[in-house]
Amino acid sequence: MIATVVKNAGSHFLLSDLPAWAPFPAVLKGKVRLSGSKATNPVAVGDRVEYEAGPVVDMEHPAVIRKVLDRSNHIIRRSTNLSRQSHVIAANLDRAFLVVSLYFPEIKLPFLDRILVMCGVFGVPVTIVLSKTDLYRAEASEQLSAFRAIYEGAGYEVIETSARDGSGIEALREACRGRICLFSGESGVGKSSLIKALDPSLDPKIGDISLAHLQGKHTTSLYEMYPLSSGGYIIDSPGLRGFGLVHLEKEEIALYFPEMLRAASGCRFTPCTHTHEPGCAVKAAVEAGTISPERYNSYLGMLEDDTKFRQGQ
């Protein structure tokens, strides 16, 4: 029999035969591994799995997962840039919503750019969700406009939202309708509050901000899928504090910056690292302001991280 993993609690899981929502417990038995994968978790939320179950399926008699079916896509990260271990966040996604806040906690663009690159590598469509805009919309309108210009100019969709005043929630709800969507981002950016605003019947954990460092406290410790009453499913993930690149050569990184890829056809040399070569169209675009220096600096940081990781192998 085949079902979808809707909750991952380490060695125990919940499965459901989507689109029906009737979760039941399951465990792994034996060695379940994906071909060529070195991820710490062989089974992720969103995976389609083959399982066996007896006449009764409950906590005392869980189903047994035998095989993970081929994935249409997934998102995977290295826990730190110098780590050899990787972790699959979720699989078989229709879209990823990367939740960020300009403030409370303050946004880290290199962190966002790493996740965007990984979404591109593994073929996951992505939308950036700006949360908590009611807190800074009036006072930081220039910063808000600048952020939108950077990422919409790169080719990404940006949705402004506020769980408090409801702005953008209907647009977000419509974007999730009929789809399996991942909500991910740093701790404290308001993912759980947005999920609650999308469907008040859901009860993901909602945390506060550590005033000492203006960083969010971890409120979600498990990967879990929720059904939306308006249609579709949301996978809530623990707040992330690090996101290392996986399965990506240094020469490939620029391919996943859409604005750099568009400009690169004008480079004098192929391949071009866009760092020191004469006649580089990407560097010229940065100087001309058509590629943001923030995004270009993120790219340079990824090149440096890649070198550090390979030296640590």
N, C-alpha and C positions, 0 to 999 in steps of 0.2 A: 504494500500500500504506500501511497505517496502523500505527503503533507508538507506544510511550510513551517519553519522554525519561527515562533513568535516571541520567545523569551529565552535568553541565555543566562543561566545562573551558575556558570562554571562547568560543573560536571552534570548538571540537570537542566532539562529544557522543557518548554511547553511547545506543542505542535498544534496546528489547526489546518483543516482542509479548506483553504481559502477558495472561493469568497465566503464560505460559511465560517462563522466565528463561534467555535466550540472547542477551546483549548483543552488539551489533555497532556499529562506528564510523559516524559520520555527520558531515557538515559542512553549513553554510549556503551557499546559492548564490543570488546576487541579493539583492534587498531583501525580506526577510520581516518584515512589520510587522503588529501587531494594530490593528484599527480603533480610532482615538481614543486609543491608548496612547502615552505619552511615556516609557515605561520604557527604561532603558539596555540591558536584555536582552530581545529579542523572544521568546526561547525559554527556558523554565524547566523544571527537573526536575518531572516529573508531567504535563507537557503531552502531549497526544495530537497527533501530527503526521502529515501525509502526506509520504511520501518516495519517491524513485526509487532503484533499485539495479540494477546490472548483474548478470551471471551470477556474479561473484565479489565478495564484500564483505569487505574486510580493511583494514588500516591504509593500504595503498597505493591501495586502490580503495574509499573509504568511500561509504556511501549519501549522497544529497543531500536535505536537508529542503526541501520546496517550500512547505508551508503549515502553520500552527498552527490546529488545530481549536478551536471555541468551548470556553471553559472553564466548568465547573460552578461553580468558585470559585477563588480564589487569595489569597495574602497578599503585599502590596506595602508597601514602606517608603520613606521619604525618608531618605537617608543622614545628613543633619543637618537640623535644623528650618529652617535658612535656605537649604537647597539647593533648586534647582529640579529636580534629577534624582531619579528614583525607580528602585527596583529590585524586580523580582518575585522573591520568595524561593522559592516553590513553587506548583504549581497542581493542581487536581482532587484535593483532599484530603478524606478521610473524617473526619479529626480532627487537630488540632494539640495536641501535648503541650509545654507551656511549662515547661522545667526551671529550677528556682530552688533556691538554697541559702540558708538564713537567715544562714549564716556561711561563710567560706572559699570564695568571696568573699562579703562581706556583701550582702544583698539590697537592691536599690533599687526600692522600690515604684512610684514614678512610671514607671520604665522598664517594669516588668511591666504596669502599667495601660495604657500606650500600646499594647503588643502585644495585650492583651485587647480594646481598642477596635477595632484594625484587624481582628482576627479577626471581631468582630461586624459591622463594616462590610461585609466581603466574604463573610459567610455561612459561616465555617469553625467548626465545633464545636470547643470547646477544653476541655482538662483541664490543671490546674496540677499539676506533679510536683515535690514537695519531695525533693531528693536529699541524700545524705550525712547522713541523720538519725542514724546511729550515732555521729557526732562530737559531737552536741549534744543528743540526745534527753533525757538525764537532767538536764543542767545548765541547759537552756533550755526546760523543759517549759511554763512560763508563756508565753514568747514563741511557742512552737509552737502552743499553744492559741489565743493571740490572733490569730495569722496565719490559722489555720483559721476562726476566728469571723468575721474580716473577709471572707474570700473565699467561704466557704460561705454566709455570710449574704447576700452579694451574688448568689449563685446559681451559683457555679462548683464543679465537682468538684475535690477535692484528694486526691492520692494521696501518701502518705509512702513513700519508698524508701531503700534503701541497697544500693549495688553490693557493698559489703564483706561485710555479714552476710546479704544476700539478702532482707531484709524488703521487702514490697511488689512484688517483682519478678514474682511469679506473677500478681498482679492487673493489673500493667502489661502483661504478656505477653497476658493474656486480652483486655484492652482493644484491643490491636493486631491480634488475630487476624482475618484475612480483610479487613483494611483497609489503605489507603494513609495513612500517618501521618507528619506532620512532627515532628521533635524540634528545638526551637529554644530559645535562651536566651543569656545573657551568657557570655563566655569564662570557662572554669574551673569552671562549675557542675556538671560531671560527666556531660554528655550522652554522650560516647563510652564512658565506663565503664558507664553504664546499658545502652547498646546491646550492649556486650560481655557484660554479665550476662544480657540477654534471650536472646542466642544466642552461646554461646562460640565458634562457628565463624566468626563475623565478626571483623574486625580493624580497626575504625576507630581512628584515632590517639588516644592518650590522653596528655594533657599534665599539667604540674604547675602550681603557683600561684607567681606572682611574689611573693616574700616582701617585696619593697620596698614594694609597694602593695596586697598581698593581692588582686590581680586576676589572672584567668586569662590564660595565654598562648594565643595562637591556635594550635590544633592541627589544625583542619580548614580547609583553604583552598578546597575545592571543594564544590559541592552534589552529593550523591550518594545514590542509593537503594540499599537493601540488602534482599534477601529474607530473611524470618525462617523458620527451619526449622519453627516452630510455626504458620506461616501468616500472611500479610500482608506488608507492606513498610514500611520505615522510610526516611524522607528525613532525612539528617543535614545540618545547615547549619553554616556557619562561626559561631564565637562572635560575637555582636553587641555593639557598643559604643555604638550610637546607633540610635534608632528614631523618625523623624519621621512625623507623620501625613500621609496622602495622600487626596485626593478627599473631604474632609470639611469642611463649612462650620462656622463657630463655633457656629451655632445648633443644629447636629446632634449635637455632642459628647455632650451629656447623654443622648441617646437610647441610647447604647451603654454606659451605666452602669446595669445592670439594676435596682439598688436605688433609684437616683435616678428612673428611669423609672416605677417603681411608685409612688413618693411624689408625683411631679409632678402627678398628677391632682387633688391637693388644693390646688394653687397658686391664688392669687386671680387672677393674670393669666396669659393665654396669648397669645403665648409668654412664658416666664419664663426668664431667664438663670441664676436661682438664685444671684445675687450681691448685688443691692441692693434688689430689689423687696420691698415690704411684703406680708405674707401668703404668704410662700414656704414651702410645705410641705417642700421639700427642706432648707432651712436649719433649719427647726424639727426635722426628723428628725435632723440632725447634732447639734443642741443636746441632743436627747433621747437620743442615743447609739444610735439604730437605724440610722443611716448613719455609717460610721466617718469620723472627721476625716482620716485618712490618705488614704482614697479621695477625699474631697471636695477635699483639697488637691491631689491629682493632677489632678482636674478643673480647678481654678483654674489650675494650671500649664499645662495644655493650651490654655486660653483665652488665656493670656499668650503662649504660643509661637505660636499661630495669628495673633495680632496682629503679632508680630515678623516672621513669614514674609511676611504681606501687605504690611508696610511695606517689605520688601526686594524686592518684585516690581518 
